[in-house]
Amino acid sequence: MTIARPASLHLSSRARHLRLFAHARRILLSILPLGAAVGLAMSLVVLALDAAVAHLVLRYGHNPLRLILPFSALVLCTLWLTWTRIGEVSLFEDLDLAKHSPFEAFPFWKSLGKVVGCGLTIGLGGSTGLEGPAKWLGAALGVQFHRGLRALSRRVRLLRRLKGQPLPTVTAGAAAAVAVVFRAPLSGALFAAEHDGDLRSDELFPAVVAAAAGYAVFVALAGSRPLLPLEGPYVLNVRELLTAIPLGLACGLGAGLFLTVRDGLRSLLAPLPLWGRGIAGGLGLALLATPGHVLFHDLAITQRGGLDLVVSLLRAPTAPGEAILFLVLKLLATALTLAAGGVGGMWLCTVAMGAALGSALGFWLLPAYPGLMTMLGAVAFAGASHRTLLVPVVFLAETTGQAGLVVPGILACAFAVLVVRVHLPPPPPRRSH
């Protein structure tokens, strides 16, 4: 990962002070309000989605009809995208286009249609995470904010001083939204600002400010509990460092398998129309959700991002065979959801896959520290799947509240990312716009 810095500025002292004042004014009067507004919107989305899921679980509980929900998630999503003529949605391509042409990437009404598709996929039980749509939605709101500010500046002279380039505003909106989903402002900022392994300081600074504002709004509404609480303090020692190496290698192999299966299913389903892919994928999701309903007391193994699965693995010891079964089910469900036209992110899903793999290996390698290998596996698997090292390590420290996990986390993530980079071809270049 490289961090690009703007060219050195050889300016007079007065010019530097004026430039600093202009940046501070834009941060205080533009980026902070944007971060707070996006944080409020995303907080309401998260709380509403949690309430809706709780209602569905309470209403259908042990009812076998609950298995229809994952099927309907993909069917309704693909039918909606077909009927509205939006077509197949790629959040990654939208965000990539936003780097070059933000206004083209997020037309207002089409963006709202994609939000509905996200809600149908995730709310009804498709195996995708909320962080992808959050990053996309935050970026879309950032574009609309910049568009509105530009329109108002034509009428209100004072607002002209707040105008800037659209890209930092887009990144700031994305960071505020992801910070709410992760319950972690720095992780949200890095996740939003990183682009193909690069971090630009002119984008990272507003992203950090907006993420802090968005997270502060969420804390005011819902409290500050960590996303993945890990019981007991962790003390760094040599044994955990050594076990992080084989764990990282295993997570790298698992992440490579997941990416291969996802791409293979995409190729297999590509000849079908979008709605046909939704039906085929929905049937597969219903089948994959059955073991959780029948064998594990309605544990949400394949549904949504998988946070319930991770919390379950952290709270109680899990037999290695069960943990491997969880890994296989989540891997297949996520790959199928993405290949069949579902809309969502895969970061939290890969966190759940890695947690299952780490739990299985921890049973043999490190039984004295339950939960430790689970979390190290979670971030190593996610980092390898996304080919990134910095974001998962920061995510580990923030979401668990355990700074001591950073060192073994770095080792596990480094070996996992190395395996993927060596054994898998680099991702194809993104479409130029």
Protein Blocks (a to p, Z undefined) as FASTA:
>chain_A
ZZdddddddddfklmmmmmmmmmmmmmmmmmmmmmmmmmmmmmmmmmmmmmmmmmmmmnm
mafklmmmmmmmmmmmmmmmmmnonopadfklmmmmmmmmmmlmmgfklmmmmmmmmmmm
mmnopacdfklmmmmmmmmmmmmmmmmmmmmmmmmmklmmmgccfklmmmmmmmmmmmmm
nopaklmmmmmmpgghiacfklmmmmmmmmmmmmmmmmmmnopadfbdcehiadddfklm
mmmmmmmmmmmmmmmmmmmmmmmmmmmmmmpcfklmmmmmmmmmmmmmmmmmmmnoopaf
kgcjhlmmmmmmmmpccdfklmmmmmmmmmmmmmmmmmnopacdfklmmmmmmmmmmmmm
mmmmmmmlghjlmmmmmmmmmmmmnopaklmmmmmmmmnopaklmmmmmmmmmmmmmmmm
mmpccddddddZZ
